[in-house]
Amino acid sequence: MAFLVGCKQSSSTKTDRVILPEPDIKIRLHGQKSHIDSNRMSSLFKAKVYAKEPSTKTPIEVVDLQWPNAVDEVYNVWYNQNNNIVCIGAYPYSQTGDWDLGFTHYFDTSGATFAFERNTSFYNSLCTDDLAIEQIVTYYAHDKLIDSTYVLKDVKGNDLDSDSCEFPYDFPYRIYTNVSDVLMAVGIEESNKR
């Protein structure tokens, strides 16, 4: 059984069609990032891992878990099923183990950065005796900041007061506007795309 529904425009009322802006771009951007985050370790995305040695400028691809003897920074590059890069994570290596740091750029289908996440966990914060965990996420549309979130917690999930914390491992970083700029900055050839 099929139902057909039709609409007939009234001839007495004629209005121009108006294109409305996206009602809540924040919801879409948060959803895009969440989709990538929840599928990075699934078969939906494929990844390449690169390692940069302290004495070199260009990272090498890690194949079959054959890591170099010394690692300065690790890069993970995730690809969708169309072989477009959807996400690049950069993870500097702490020789002392006092801190852990990650910078992740998220890209839309045109290769533009739509989200950036910075995760830091560190000791010696003075606001907790254990590890302090900080997360900053920013969202972009057309190179404009749309939304951001900030979280600072201890390992038990309790909120920490950033005014009472010391940030001894607060390294400078840059948010790039597109995938090509990120690849160039970290020294990975764009020709390495799958």
N, C-alpha and C positions, 0 to 999 in steps of 0.2 A: 504494500500500500504506500503510495507516495502522496505527500502533501505539497502543494504549491502555494506559495504566498506571494502576493503581488502588492505593489504600492502604486497608487495613481496620484501624481502630483496635482494638487488643486490648481485650477487655472486662475483662481481669484487671488492667490498669494504667490508672489514670485520674489524670492530673496536670492541675493548673491551668495555663493559658497565662500565661506571663510575658513582658511587653514589656521588651526589653532596650534600654539606651541605645545611641545611635549609636556603633558601634565605634571609628571614628576620624574625628571631626569635622574635625580638622586637614586630612586628605586631601581631604575634600569642599570645605572653604573654599579651599584652595590650588587645587583643580581649577576651582572657580567663577571665581576671579580669572584663572587661566590661560586659561579659555575666553573671557572678556571681552577680555583683552589680545590674544589671538591673532586675534580677530575684529573688533576696533575699526575696522580699515581695510577690512573686507570688506563685501559686500552684506547680511550678516546684521544689521548695525547701521547706523543712520543717525545723522548728527551735525549739530548746530547749533554755530556758533562765535559767541562774543560778545566784544566788546572794550570795555574801560572806559578812558575818557579821563581824564587826570590831574585835570581840573577838574570831573568829574561823579561822582555816587555810583552811578548806574545804568548798567550796560553796555548797549550796543546790539548787535543782531544784525548780523553781517557777512554780507552777501548779495552774491553775484557778485564776491567778492574786493574789495569796496569798503570798504577799511579807513579809519578816521579818521586824521587827520594825526598825532596823538600818541596813543600807547597806554601805559597804566599797567599793565594786566593783561589777559590773555586767558583765556577760559573755553571749554572744549569740553564739550558735553553730548551723550552717546550714548544712543540709544533703541533698544529691541529691536523686533521686528516687531509687538508688541502696543502699541507707543507708550509703554511704560514706560521711565523713565530707569534705565539700568543702571550709569552711570558719569558722574562729573563731574570734570573736571580744571581746576585753577586754576594759571595760569602768570604770575607777576609778571614784569614786563619790567625788565631791567637796562640802564640808560642807558650804563654804563661797559663792559659786557661782561665784567666780572670774575667774574660768577657767573651761574648758570642754576638755576632753582628750579621745582619742580612738586609740587603737592599733588593727589592723586587719591583720591576717595571711590568705593567700589564698593557697589552696592545689590542686595539680594535681591528676590524677587518682591513682598514686602510693602513695599518701600521702605526697609527698615532697612539701615544700614551694616554690611556684613560684612567689609570690608577697607579699609585706608587705606594709601596709599603716598606717601612723601615722597622725592623725588629732588633731589639738590643736586650741582652741579659748580662748582668754584671754584678760583681762583688764590690765591696768597699764603697757603698752608696751612702753610708751613715744614717739612712732612714730605715734600714732593716739589717738584722744580723746575718741574713741569708742573701739569696739572689734577688735582685730587683729586675723586673721584666717590663720593658717599655715598648709600646707599639704605636706608631704613627702611620695613618693611612690617609692619603689624599686622592681626590677624584677630580677628573678634568673632562671638559668638553670644549672642543675648538680652542685648545690651549688656555682655557680659563679655569681657574679653581672653582669647583662646584660645591664640594663638601670635604670635610676632614673629620677624623676621629683621633682621639688620643687616649691611651690607657697606660697607667703605671701601677703595677701590682707586685706583691711578693709571691713567692712560690706557692703559698696557700690560697692565693686568689684575693687577698685583702688589698684594698686600695691603699696606695702610698701617696703622701703629699709631696709634690714635686718641689715645693719651696724648701722642704727640709732635707731633700736628697742632694747628694753630691753626684755629679756625672763625670767621673774621671776618664771615661772611655767614649766621650762624645766626639767622634771623628767627623770631619766635614764630608759632605756628600752633595751630589748634584742630581736633580731630576731632569731627565732628558725628554724631549718632546716626541721622539719617534724611535722606532726600532733601529733604523740605520745609525742614528747618533749613538745609541747604546752600544751597538756592535763595534763601531769605530772607537769609542772610548775605552772599551775593554780589550780591544785588539783582536777580535774575532772577525774573520773575513766573512762578508755577506754571502760569498760564494759557497760557504759551508752549509748553506741551507740544504735541507734534505731534498 
